[in-house]
C-alpha cells in the first residue's frame, strides 16, 4: 500500500516539471512507497511526449485535461490518487531529499485533520527578477513570523506549491473551486478550516522555488487576488476582504494614500502603474533595493484594490466597506 500520492499540475513547463520529477528520484523515503500523478493542463510544448518517455524509480502516472487551470487539474489528480495522504507540489519547485519523509512523519505526529505546510525557499545562486525577489521576501517574512511564534499557520498559508493533507479531508471540504484561477488554494483553506482542519507549518519540509514570470504576468496577480477576495467574501462568507480591509490600515501611508486617491479610477491607476514600473526598472538597475521594493509594493497594493473596486461595484462601494469595516453589497 502506498503512503503518499504527490499531485503535480503542469502547463507548458516541460523543463521545470522534468527537473522536479528527476529530483523526486532522490527521496530518502523508499520510492515504492509513494506515487506521482502529473496532470497536464492542455500543454502544447511537448510536455506529455517528454513525460511519457521519462524513467523514474517511483510510479509515475500521467493524466491530461483541456486547459482549465490548476484547480481542476489538482481535483483530477486527487480523484485518481491511490494513497490516503496527498502532497501538492507545483511544477517549478525542487524538493529536498527528505521532503516526503518529513511530510509523512508530521502527519503521523499530528494525527487526523492536519494540513502540513512546508516552506518555498529561494534557490542559491539563481538569478531572478526584482518582482520575484520581492515575492520571496514577503513569503520569508511570513515564515519568520511563524518561526518566531508571532502567530501560527492558518488557511492563508495553505499554498499548494508544498502542502499535504488526508485525501478524505480534501474531499470532505469539497476540493478546489475550479472557478478560481487565482487564490484557489487559500479559498479551499478557509473551507478546510471550517470543517475542523488544523494547519501545521513544518520548516524542515523544504522545496526550492524556481519562480519565473514576466513583469506583465506578475502585475496581473494582485488584481486577480482583489477580485477573488471579494468573490470569496460575497459568495462564500469567507473573511478574506474583511481581513484585507483591516490590514490596509497598517500599510505604509504612501500606499494607503495612493489607493484612497485613485483606486477605482482605471486611467489614473494605469498611469500610476506605468510610473511605478519605470521606477522599478530604474531602481533595480542602480541597485537601489529598498526603493525597488517600495515601488513594487505600491504597484501590488494599488492593483489589488483596483481589482476589489472592479468586483465590488466601484470605489464608493469599496470605501463604504472600509468605513463600515464590513463587505458592502455590490
Short mmCIF file of the C-alpha atoms (twelve columns), coordinates in Angstrom:
data_MODEL
# 
_entry.id   MODEL 
# 
loop_
_atom_site.group_PDB 
_atom_site.id 
_atom_site.type_symbol 
_atom_site.label_atom_id 
_atom_site.label_alt_id 
_atom_site.label_comp_id 
_atom_site.label_asym_id 
_atom_site.label_seq_id 
_atom_site.Cartn_x 
_atom_site.Cartn_y 
_atom_site.Cartn_z 
_atom_site.pdbx_PDB_model_num 
ATOM 1   C CA . UNK A 1   0.000   0.000  0.000   1 
ATOM 2   C CA . UNK A 2   1.255   3.475  -0.879  1 
ATOM 3   C CA . UNK A 3   1.953   6.018  1.858   1 
ATOM 4   C CA . UNK A 4   1.544   9.138  -0.265  1 
ATOM 5   C CA . UNK A 5   0.293   10.411 -3.626  1 
ATOM 6   C CA . UNK A 6   2.043   13.503 -4.984  1 
ATOM 7   C CA . UNK A 7   -0.153  15.730 -7.163  1 
ATOM 8   C CA . UNK A 8   1.559   17.978 -9.729  1 
ATOM 9   C CA . UNK A 9   -0.442  20.080 -12.216 1 
ATOM 10  C CA . UNK A 10  1.581   21.425 -15.133 1 
ATOM 11  C CA . UNK A 11  1.063   23.685 -18.106 1 
ATOM 12  C CA . UNK A 12  3.775   24.418 -20.674 1 
ATOM 13  C CA . UNK A 13  6.640   23.908 -18.230 1 
ATOM 14  C CA . UNK A 14  8.251   20.853 -19.737 1 
ATOM 15  C CA . UNK A 15  11.760  21.630 -18.491 1 
ATOM 16  C CA . UNK A 16  10.834  22.563 -14.935 1 
ATOM 17  C CA . UNK A 17  8.404   19.691 -14.367 1 
ATOM 18  C CA . UNK A 18  11.090  17.254 -15.545 1 
ATOM 19  C CA . UNK A 19  13.517  18.856 -13.077 1 
ATOM 20  C CA . UNK A 20  11.019  18.220 -10.282 1 
ATOM 21  C CA . UNK A 21  10.373  14.621 -11.334 1 
ATOM 22  C CA . UNK A 22  14.087  13.831 -11.564 1 
ATOM 23  C CA . UNK A 23  14.613  15.272 -8.064  1 
ATOM 24  C CA . UNK A 24  11.879  13.032 -6.632  1 
ATOM 25  C CA . UNK A 25  14.023  10.024 -7.572  1 
ATOM 26  C CA . UNK A 26  16.382  11.020 -4.747  1 
ATOM 27  C CA . UNK A 27  13.909  10.931 -1.852  1 
ATOM 28  C CA . UNK A 28  15.022  9.111  1.296   1 
ATOM 29  C CA . UNK A 29  11.538  7.634  1.521   1 
ATOM 30  C CA . UNK A 30  11.542  4.366  -0.475  1 
ATOM 31  C CA . UNK A 31  10.300  5.051  -3.975  1 
ATOM 32  C CA . UNK A 32  7.871   2.141  -3.863  1 
ATOM 33  C CA . UNK A 33  6.021   3.888  -1.015  1 
ATOM 34  C CA . UNK A 34  4.777   6.885  -2.999  1 
ATOM 35  C CA . UNK A 35  3.409   7.706  -6.422  1 
ATOM 36  C CA . UNK A 36  3.423   10.878 -8.515  1 
ATOM 37  C CA . UNK A 37  0.453   11.991 -10.592 1 
ATOM 38  C CA . UNK A 38  1.222   14.684 -13.155 1 
ATOM 39  C CA . UNK A 39  -1.845  16.333 -14.638 1 
ATOM 40  C CA . UNK A 40  -1.135  18.039 -17.941 1 
ATOM 41  C CA . UNK A 41  -3.439  21.039 -18.248 1 
ATOM 42  C CA . UNK A 42  -3.539  21.219 -22.037 1 
ATOM 43  C CA . UNK A 43  0.168   21.896 -22.662 1 
ATOM 44  C CA . UNK A 44  1.312   22.421 -26.243 1 
ATOM 45  C CA . UNK A 45  5.077   22.459 -25.636 1 
ATOM 46  C CA . UNK A 46  5.652   18.720 -25.845 1 
ATOM 47  C CA . UNK A 47  5.279   18.119 -22.103 1 
ATOM 48  C CA . UNK A 48  3.265   14.911 -22.426 1 
ATOM 49  C CA . UNK A 49  5.535   13.434 -25.079 1 
ATOM 50  C CA . UNK A 50  8.575   14.084 -22.906 1 
ATOM 51  C CA . UNK A 51  6.973   12.707 -19.743 1 
ATOM 52  C CA . UNK A 52  5.857   9.521  -21.469 1 
ATOM 53  C CA . UNK A 53  9.491   8.670  -22.108 1 
ATOM 54  C CA . UNK A 54  10.719  9.634  -18.634 1 
ATOM 55  C CA . UNK A 55  12.175  6.875  -16.463 1 
ATOM 56  C CA . UNK A 56  11.568  7.162  -12.710 1 
ATOM 57  C CA . UNK A 57  12.207  4.995  -9.684  1 
ATOM 58  C CA . UNK A 58  8.682   5.640  -8.391  1 
ATOM 59  C CA . UNK A 59  5.304   5.051  -10.031 1 
ATOM 60  C CA . UNK A 60  4.623   7.976  -12.373 1 
ATOM 61  C CA . UNK A 61  1.065   8.357  -13.639 1 
ATOM 62  C CA . UNK A 62  0.126   10.847 -16.346 1 
ATOM 63  C CA . UNK A 63  -3.317  12.392 -16.652 1 
ATOM 64  C CA . UNK A 64  -4.448  15.060 -19.062 1 
ATOM 65  C CA . UNK A 65  -7.253  17.564 -19.470 1 
ATOM 66  C CA . UNK A 66  -8.069  20.584 -21.637 1 
ATOM 67  C CA . UNK A 67  -6.610  23.859 -20.382 1 
ATOM 68  C CA . UNK A 68  -8.967  24.509 -17.455 1 
ATOM 69  C CA . UNK A 69  -6.482  25.631 -14.814 1 
ATOM 70  C CA . UNK A 70  -4.606  24.158 -11.836 1 
ATOM 71  C CA . UNK A 71  -7.625  23.875 -9.529  1 
ATOM 72  C CA . UNK A 72  -9.425  21.460 -11.831 1 
ATOM 73  C CA . UNK A 73  -6.151  19.646 -12.544 1 
ATOM 74  C CA . UNK A 74  -5.490  19.059 -8.839  1 
ATOM 75  C CA . UNK A 75  -9.055  17.822 -8.346  1 
ATOM 76  C CA . UNK A 76  -8.491  15.318 -11.138 1 
ATOM 77  C CA . UNK A 77  -5.256  14.198 -9.515  1 
ATOM 78  C CA . UNK A 78  -6.822  13.655 -6.107  1 
ATOM 79  C CA . UNK A 79  -9.749  11.782 -7.659  1 
ATOM 80  C CA . UNK A 80  -7.236  9.320  -9.115  1 
ATOM 81  C CA . UNK A 81  -4.841  9.138  -6.150  1 
ATOM 82  C CA . UNK A 82  -4.226  5.720  -4.613  1 
ATOM 83  C CA . UNK A 83  -2.907  6.829  -1.192  1 
ATOM 84  C CA . UNK A 84  -4.768  8.217  1.821   1 
ATOM 85  C CA . UNK A 85  -2.378  11.197 2.016   1 
ATOM 86  C CA . UNK A 86  -1.864  13.650 -0.842  1 
ATOM 87  C CA . UNK A 87  1.010   16.090 -1.245  1 
ATOM 88  C CA . UNK A 88  0.589   19.054 -3.595  1 
ATOM 89  C CA . UNK A 89  3.700   20.305 -5.367  1 
ATOM 90  C CA . UNK A 90  3.976   22.942 -8.068  1 
ATOM 91  C CA . UNK A 91  5.870   22.160 -11.243 1 
ATOM 92  C CA . UNK A 92  8.501   24.851 -10.592 1 
ATOM 93  C CA . UNK A 93  9.834   23.536 -7.265  1 
ATOM 94  C CA . UNK A 94  12.659  21.155 -6.397  1 
ATOM 95  C CA . UNK A 95  12.207  19.140 -3.170  1 
ATOM 96  C CA . UNK A 96  14.806  18.425 -0.565  1 
ATOM 97  C CA . UNK A 97  15.660  14.713 -0.281  1 
ATOM 98  C CA . UNK A 98  13.692  14.304 2.955   1 
ATOM 99  C CA . UNK A 99  10.546  16.104 1.793   1 
ATOM 100 C CA . UNK A 100 8.275   13.063 1.523   1 
ATOM 101 C CA . UNK A 101 9.586   11.532 4.749   1 
ATOM 102 C CA . UNK A 102 9.071   14.785 6.673   1 
ATOM 103 C CA . UNK A 103 5.512   15.249 5.441   1 
ATOM 104 C CA . UNK A 104 4.692   11.662 6.419   1 
ATOM 105 C CA . UNK A 105 6.337   11.984 9.845   1 
ATOM 106 C CA . UNK A 106 4.486   15.216 10.567  1 
ATOM 107 C CA . UNK A 107 1.143   13.626 9.749   1 
ATOM 108 C CA . UNK A 108 1.981   10.657 11.966  1 
ATOM 109 C CA . UNK A 109 2.762   13.039 14.829  1 
ATOM 110 C CA . UNK A 110 -0.150  15.424 14.313  1 
ATOM 111 C CA . UNK A 111 -2.922  12.915 13.626  1 
ATOM 112 C CA . UNK A 112 -6.114  13.319 11.597  1 
ATOM 113 C CA . UNK A 113 -7.109  16.727 10.290  1 
ATOM 114 C CA . UNK A 114 -3.594  18.118 9.924   1 
ATOM 115 C CA . UNK A 115 -2.756  20.202 6.873   1 
ATOM 116 C CA . UNK A 116 1.037   20.229 6.656   1 
ATOM 117 C CA . UNK A 117 2.665   23.264 5.047   1 
ATOM 118 C CA . UNK A 118 6.332   23.414 4.068   1 
ATOM 119 C CA . UNK A 119 8.332   26.475 3.000   1 
ATOM 120 C CA . UNK A 120 9.191   27.551 -0.524  1 
ATOM 121 C CA . UNK A 121 12.761  28.820 -0.395  1 
ATOM 122 C CA . UNK A 122 14.781  30.814 -2.944  1 
ATOM 123 C CA . UNK A 123 17.463  28.766 -4.707  1 
ATOM 124 C CA . UNK A 124 21.073  29.754 -4.119  1 
ATOM 125 C CA . UNK A 125 22.960  31.371 -6.971  1 
ATOM 126 C CA . UNK A 126 19.930  31.627 -9.211  1 
ATOM 127 C CA . UNK A 127 19.228  34.905 -10.990 1 
ATOM 128 C CA . UNK A 128 15.716  36.218 -10.546 1 
ATOM 129 C CA . UNK A 129 13.812  39.356 -11.414 1 
ATOM 130 C CA . UNK A 130 13.188  42.132 -8.850  1 
ATOM 131 C CA . UNK A 131 9.493   41.238 -8.628  1 
ATOM 132 C CA . UNK A 132 10.231  37.560 -7.947  1 
ATOM 133 C CA . UNK A 133 12.744  38.596 -5.282  1 
ATOM 134 C CA . UNK A 134 10.067  40.855 -3.752  1 
ATOM 135 C CA . UNK A 135 7.674   37.886 -3.564  1 
ATOM 136 C CA . UNK A 136 10.352  35.743 -1.946  1 
ATOM 137 C CA . UNK A 137 10.990  38.360 0.717   1 
ATOM 138 C CA . UNK A 138 7.290   38.748 1.528   1 
ATOM 139 C CA . UNK A 139 6.944   34.990 1.822   1 
ATOM 140 C CA . UNK A 140 10.031  34.714 4.023   1 
ATOM 141 C CA . UNK A 141 8.589   37.331 6.381   1 
ATOM 142 C CA . UNK A 142 5.603   35.023 6.937   1 
ATOM 143 C CA . UNK A 143 7.880   32.073 7.645   1 
ATOM 144 C CA . UNK A 144 9.955   34.155 10.064  1 
ATOM 145 C CA . UNK A 145 6.825   35.268 11.927  1 
ATOM 146 C CA . UNK A 146 5.667   31.671 12.354  1 
ATOM 147 C CA . UNK A 147 9.129   30.505 13.416  1 
ATOM 148 C CA . UNK A 148 9.320   33.339 15.963  1 
ATOM 149 C CA . UNK A 149 5.937   32.372 17.410  1 
ATOM 150 C CA . UNK A 150 4.229   35.622 16.437  1 
ATOM 151 C CA . UNK A 151 1.352   33.593 15.008  1 
ATOM 152 C CA . UNK A 152 0.582   30.050 13.956  1 
ATOM 153 C CA . UNK A 153 -0.038  28.839 10.429  1 
ATOM 154 C CA . UNK A 154 -3.536  29.475 9.095   1 
ATOM 155 C CA . UNK A 155 -5.533  28.833 5.957   1 
ATOM 156 C CA . UNK A 156 -3.803  31.870 4.461   1 
ATOM 157 C CA . UNK A 157 -0.530  29.913 4.273   1 
ATOM 158 C CA . UNK A 158 -2.134  26.952 2.517   1 
ATOM 159 C CA . UNK A 159 -0.057  27.267 -0.642  1 
ATOM 160 C CA . UNK A 160 -0.253  24.259 -2.913  1 
ATOM 161 C CA . UNK A 161 3.375   24.546 -4.002  1 
ATOM 162 C CA . UNK A 162 4.200   22.441 -0.910  1 
ATOM 163 C CA . UNK A 163 1.383   21.193 1.302   1 
ATOM 164 C CA . UNK A 164 -0.216  17.885 2.232   1 
ATOM 165 C CA . UNK A 165 -3.368  16.544 3.849   1 
ATOM 166 C CA . UNK A 166 -5.530  13.458 4.092   1 
ATOM 167 C CA . UNK A 167 -7.490  12.746 0.943   1 
ATOM 168 C CA . UNK A 168 -10.731 12.313 2.870   1 
ATOM 169 C CA . UNK A 169 -10.412 15.804 4.357   1 
ATOM 170 C CA . UNK A 170 -9.808  17.257 0.916   1 
ATOM 171 C CA . UNK A 171 -12.880 15.522 -0.469  1 
ATOM 172 C CA . UNK A 172 -14.944 16.333 2.620   1 
ATOM 173 C CA . UNK A 173 -14.249 20.042 2.159   1 
ATOM 174 C CA . UNK A 174 -15.303 19.829 -1.489  1 
ATOM 175 C CA . UNK A 175 -11.926 20.114 -3.224  1 
ATOM 176 C CA . UNK A 176 -10.782 23.151 -5.162  1 
ATOM 177 C CA . UNK A 177 -13.342 25.510 -6.648  1 
ATOM 178 C CA . UNK A 178 -12.344 25.382 -10.314 1 
ATOM 179 C CA . UNK A 179 -13.907 28.795 -10.968 1 
ATOM 180 C CA . UNK A 180 -10.979 30.338 -9.114  1 
ATOM 181 C CA . UNK A 181 -7.972  30.899 -11.366 1 
ATOM 182 C CA . UNK A 182 -6.064  32.563 -8.536  1 
ATOM 183 C CA . UNK A 183 -6.182  32.065 -4.735  1 
ATOM 184 C CA . UNK A 184 -7.945  28.712 -5.196  1 
ATOM 185 C CA . UNK A 185 -5.676  27.207 -2.546  1 
ATOM 186 C CA . UNK A 186 -6.449  29.808 0.125   1 
ATOM 187 C CA . UNK A 187 -10.162 29.598 -0.687  1 
ATOM 188 C CA . UNK A 188 -10.045 25.848 -0.047  1 
ATOM 189 C CA . UNK A 189 -8.042  26.604 3.087   1 
ATOM 190 C CA . UNK A 190 -10.998 28.535 4.515   1 
ATOM 191 C CA . UNK A 191 -13.308 25.589 3.879   1 
ATOM 192 C CA . UNK A 192 -10.830 23.151 5.399   1 
ATOM 193 C CA . UNK A 193 -10.640 25.334 8.495   1 
ATOM 194 C CA . UNK A 194 -14.423 25.444 8.677   1 
ATOM 195 C CA . UNK A 195 -14.629 21.636 8.806   1 
ATOM 196 C CA . UNK A 196 -12.030 21.437 11.572  1 
ATOM 197 C CA . UNK A 197 -8.668  21.073 9.817   1 
ATOM 198 C CA . UNK A 198 -5.511  22.282 11.599  1 
ATOM 199 C CA . UNK A 199 -2.675  23.991 9.731   1 
ATOM 200 C CA . UNK A 200 0.852   22.966 10.713  1 
ATOM 201 C CA . UNK A 201 3.944   24.776 9.456   1 
ATOM 202 C CA . UNK A 202 6.888   22.370 9.148   1 
ATOM 203 C CA . UNK A 203 10.047  24.340 8.279   1 
ATOM 204 C CA . UNK A 204 12.118  21.214 7.580   1 
ATOM 205 C CA . UNK A 205 9.826   20.225 4.669   1 
ATOM 206 C CA . UNK A 206 11.679  22.427 2.207   1 
ATOM 207 C CA . UNK A 207 11.378  22.941 -1.510  1 
ATOM 208 C CA . UNK A 208 13.410  25.304 -3.666  1 
ATOM 209 C CA . UNK A 209 11.082  27.525 -5.684  1 
ATOM 210 C CA . UNK A 210 12.325  28.438 -9.162  1 
ATOM 211 C CA . UNK A 211 9.697   31.099 -9.729  1 
ATOM 212 C CA . UNK A 212 9.786   32.708 -13.138 1 
ATOM 213 C CA . UNK A 213 7.261   35.131 -14.536 1 
ATOM 214 C CA . UNK A 214 7.243   38.252 -16.657 1 
ATOM 215 C CA . UNK A 215 6.570   41.640 -15.132 1 
ATOM 216 C CA . UNK A 216 3.266   41.743 -17.020 1 
ATOM 217 C CA . UNK A 217 2.207   38.401 -15.548 1 
ATOM 218 C CA . UNK A 218 3.293   39.494 -12.068 1 
ATOM 219 C CA . UNK A 219 1.150   42.641 -12.293 1 
ATOM 220 C CA . UNK A 220 -1.945  40.587 -13.153 1 
ATOM 221 C CA . UNK A 221 -1.647  38.695 -9.873  1 
ATOM 222 C CA . UNK A 222 -2.695  41.347 -7.316  1 
ATOM 223 C CA . UNK A 223 -5.622  42.432 -9.476  1 
ATOM 224 C CA . UNK A 224 -6.876  38.836 -9.565  1 
ATOM 225 C CA . UNK A 225 -6.386  38.473 -5.816  1 
ATOM 226 C CA . UNK A 226 -8.508  41.574 -5.249  1 
ATOM 227 C CA . UNK A 227 -11.377 40.298 -7.365  1 
ATOM 228 C CA . UNK A 228 -11.311 36.817 -5.873  1 
ATOM 229 C CA . UNK A 229 -11.198 38.134 -2.297  1 
ATOM 230 C CA . UNK A 230 -14.476 39.938 -2.986  1 
ATOM 231 C CA . UNK A 231 -15.983 36.802 -4.521  1 
ATOM 232 C CA . UNK A 232 -14.840 34.699 -1.561  1 
ATOM 233 C CA . UNK A 233 -16.414 37.125 0.852   1 
ATOM 234 C CA . UNK A 234 -19.624 37.778 -1.037  1 
ATOM 235 C CA . UNK A 235 -20.437 34.255 -2.217  1 
ATOM 236 C CA . UNK A 236 -18.861 32.047 0.432   1 
ATOM 237 C CA . UNK A 237 -18.802 34.129 3.587   1 
ATOM 238 C CA . UNK A 238 -15.002 33.962 3.952   1 
ATOM 239 C CA . UNK A 239 -13.402 36.896 5.717   1 
ATOM 240 C CA . UNK A 240 -10.747 37.459 3.046   1 
ATOM 241 C CA . UNK A 241 -11.808 41.007 2.210   1 
ATOM 242 C CA . UNK A 242 -12.568 41.966 5.809   1 
ATOM 243 C CA . UNK A 243 -9.025  40.952 6.714   1 
ATOM 244 C CA . UNK A 244 -7.616  42.956 3.815   1 
ATOM 245 C CA . UNK A 245 -9.612  45.998 4.914   1 
ATOM 246 C CA . UNK A 246 -8.263  45.698 8.466   1 
ATOM 247 C CA . UNK A 247 -4.707  45.206 7.268   1 
ATOM 248 C CA . UNK A 248 -4.977  48.185 4.938   1 
ATOM 249 C CA . UNK A 249 -4.850  50.479 7.954   1 
ATOM 250 C CA . UNK A 250 -1.373  49.173 8.751   1 
ATOM 251 C CA . UNK A 251 0.058   49.762 5.284   1 
ATOM 252 C CA . UNK A 252 2.626   52.447 4.563   1 
ATOM 253 C CA . UNK A 253 0.945   55.900 4.481   1 
ATOM 254 C CA . UNK A 254 2.009   56.435 0.852   1 
ATOM 255 C CA . UNK A 255 0.395   53.149 -0.196  1 
ATOM 256 C CA . UNK A 256 -2.786  53.984 1.690   1 
ATOM 257 C CA . UNK A 257 -2.911  57.481 0.274   1 
ATOM 258 C CA . UNK A 258 -2.327  56.370 -3.302  1 
ATOM 259 C CA . UNK A 259 -5.014  53.720 -3.120  1 
ATOM 260 C CA . UNK A 260 -7.530  56.024 -1.469  1 
ATOM 261 C CA . UNK A 261 -6.901  58.663 -4.102  1 
ATOM 262 C CA . UNK A 262 -7.047  56.661 -7.325  1 
ATOM 263 C CA . UNK A 263 -8.190  53.024 -6.844  1 
ATOM 264 C CA . UNK A 264 -11.392 52.674 -8.849  1 
ATOM 265 C CA . UNK A 265 -10.228 55.240 -11.409 1 
ATOM 266 C CA . UNK A 266 -8.726  52.968 -14.065 1 
ATOM 267 C CA . UNK A 267 -6.978  55.594 -16.169 1 
ATOM 268 C CA . UNK A 268 -5.222  57.048 -13.129 1 
ATOM 269 C CA . UNK A 269 -4.314  53.586 -11.868 1 
ATOM 270 C CA . UNK A 270 -2.809  52.699 -15.251 1 
ATOM 271 C CA . UNK A 271 -0.765  55.910 -15.278 1 
ATOM 272 C CA . UNK A 272 0.480   55.336 -11.739 1 
ATOM 273 C CA . UNK A 273 1.467   51.749 -12.545 1 
ATOM 274 C CA . UNK A 274 3.446   52.960 -15.568 1 
ATOM 275 C CA . UNK A 275 5.339   55.461 -13.437 1 
ATOM 276 C CA . UNK A 276 5.993   52.986 -10.632 1 
ATOM 277 C CA . UNK A 277 7.077   50.339 -13.159 1 
ATOM 278 C CA . UNK A 278 9.620   52.727 -14.628 1 
ATOM 279 C CA . UNK A 279 10.827  53.291 -11.097 1 
ATOM 280 C CA . UNK A 280 11.186  49.535 -10.523 1 
ATOM 281 C CA . UNK A 281 13.441  49.136 -13.548 1 
ATOM 282 C CA . UNK A 282 15.462  52.255 -12.786 1 
ATOM 283 C CA . UNK A 283 15.970  51.482 -9.085  1 
ATOM 284 C CA . UNK A 284 16.838  47.847 -9.831  1 
ATOM 285 C CA . UNK A 285 19.385  48.909 -12.437 1 
ATOM 286 C CA . UNK A 286 21.271  51.107 -9.959  1 
ATOM 287 C CA . UNK A 287 20.994  48.579 -7.123  1 
ATOM 288 C CA . UNK A 288 18.561  50.588 -5.002  1 
ATOM 289 C CA . UNK A 289 16.927  47.537 -3.444  1 
ATOM 290 C CA . UNK A 290 14.808  49.349 -0.866  1 
ATOM 291 C CA . UNK A 291 13.387  51.774 -3.421  1 
ATOM 292 C CA . UNK A 292 12.698  48.900 -5.821  1 
ATOM 293 C CA . UNK A 293 10.793  47.058 -3.096  1 
ATOM 294 C CA . UNK A 294 8.754   50.153 -2.216  1 
ATOM 295 C CA . UNK A 295 7.769   50.667 -5.855  1 
ATOM 296 C CA . UNK A 296 6.759   47.026 -6.216  1 
ATOM 297 C CA . UNK A 297 4.697   47.224 -3.027  1 
ATOM 298 C CA . UNK A 298 2.976   50.303 -4.397  1 
ATOM 299 C CA . UNK A 299 2.076   48.512 -7.635  1 
ATOM 300 C CA . UNK A 300 0.848   45.389 -5.863  1 
ATOM 301 C CA . UNK A 301 -1.250  47.338 -3.356  1 
ATOM 302 C CA . UNK A 302 -2.796  49.623 -5.981  1 
ATOM 303 C CA . UNK A 303 -3.690  46.831 -8.402  1 
ATOM 304 C CA . UNK A 304 -5.137  44.714 -5.593  1 
ATOM 305 C CA . UNK A 305 -7.545  47.493 -4.639  1 
ATOM 306 C CA . UNK A 306 -8.375  48.170 -8.284  1 
ATOM 307 C CA . UNK A 307 -9.402  44.521 -8.541  1 
ATOM 308 C CA . UNK A 308 -11.535 44.913 -5.423  1 
ATOM 309 C CA . UNK A 309 -13.180 48.048 -6.842  1 
ATOM 310 C CA . UNK A 310 -13.993 46.371 -10.141 1 
ATOM 311 C CA . UNK A 311 -15.567 43.354 -8.439  1 
ATOM 312 C CA . UNK A 312 -17.378 45.127 -5.599  1 
ATOM 313 C CA . UNK A 313 -19.020 47.755 -7.782  1 
ATOM 314 C CA . UNK A 314 -16.769 50.804 -7.766  1 
ATOM 315 C CA . UNK A 315 -14.677 52.926 -5.447  1 
ATOM 316 C CA . UNK A 316 -17.625 54.283 -3.467  1 
ATOM 317 C CA . UNK A 317 -18.728 50.768 -2.539  1 
ATOM 318 C CA . UNK A 318 -15.167 49.918 -1.535  1 
ATOM 319 C CA . UNK A 319 -14.653 52.894 0.744   1 
ATOM 320 C CA . UNK A 320 -18.091 52.449 2.281   1 
ATOM 321 C CA . UNK A 321 -16.887 48.957 3.169   1 
ATOM 322 C CA . UNK A 322 -13.705 50.427 4.545   1 
ATOM 323 C CA . UNK A 323 -15.645 52.824 6.748   1 
ATOM 324 C CA . UNK A 324 -18.117 50.194 7.887   1 
ATOM 325 C CA . UNK A 325 -15.414 47.559 8.367   1 
ATOM 326 C CA . UNK A 326 -17.503 45.013 6.512   1 
ATOM 327 C CA . UNK A 327 -18.195 43.957 2.986   1 
ATOM 328 C CA . UNK A 328 -20.827 46.123 1.305   1 
ATOM 329 C CA . UNK A 329 -23.203 44.547 -1.159  1 
ATOM 330 C CA . UNK A 330 -22.175 45.011 -4.746  1 
# 
